[in-house]
């Protein structure tokens, strides 16, 4: 590794161990609170899915009782097992946050980690938001240093690979560990990182649990370091360290530490509008414009999508025929067809596909008419403003064309009210509209008032402050 990348692990550990609330900028505080609410929504949306049920059954069976809430049950566990379930739920239905230029999911590893530890420790919202900022910034910087090549060229899944390091950094901060212990904790987390993206080719629902692995491994890494387990001091930048093993030659390690603590990247976070892979959002938005102009499935002879290389690689290989929910939510072909035939890409639309064994004839017929191309303009814009262009050749009539950015992304961010609508859509049926309304108002106050952060998932703290 180049000489200017030396002491990377040490610098990241120092950042995690020493950052305090007073040094967190106001906009970062606000963004961290938005992550909590968005995570709350996504956890509830994914709480009843089969993979979350499996994670919860495993955790309840194998985990020790504790003070940390577990989504979907009144049972409380030790933080690592609770975070395992909650992170699986948050990442479990393609509704968790994402960062555009870093090409990572951060909240699904960090938010469940911090909420589980907050329950255990009884900390306030300012401490929780500080830890979320630390963990999120850590994951984003790994993405800036190593994405998207790590996925495109080597097939690693960034959520499970970077997530353990971000979760460990957040736990270090919340627990107030010293720098040396923090350095070992990051090294232990690096040793547990893993996960591939083969699910984008041959299916399987393991992808959902990658965030659970990351969150629980992050907490365990910190626990082991506190008990005296040591790791290489250059676990990230070393000759046989994390960056070399996972990123190979296409790594820019200075992105991990340049202006660390002074320059923040949370402004690049996006909030998902639809229950599908991030790369599908701009194409869906572009097709929605044509739907509003009157385009119907029966009008279509062919649909050509011009998108960036990352989206084409990640979402363009599944095709029209899928066999599980992961395939459906990653398939750009199927997601566009669903937009015209079923009218949306929300959880209920994917549930309808699942109920039909992913074989609704009209959807499959249209999905087979979708072609995906890498657009020069879209590929150049990917790192800043991901966009898509749709060209529809109609059976009769003129060709229709549209371009769009992903709604909820950093160039079209959600307002607090729009985020609140998402929380209601995801959680009203499970905990009631009044409870959701109280939660939104409660978390929205976290940056300005140091409120208790424990008990958020159980509703206890929010109810006590209504």
Beta strands, then each sheet from edge to edge (+ up, - down):
strand 1: 65-70
strand 2: 73-77
strand 3: 98-99
strand 4: 269-270
strand 5: 300-307
strand 6: 370-374
strand 7: 387-394
strand 8: 400-405
sheet 1: 1+ 2-
sheet 2: 3+ 4-
sheet 3: 6+ 5+ 7- 8+
end
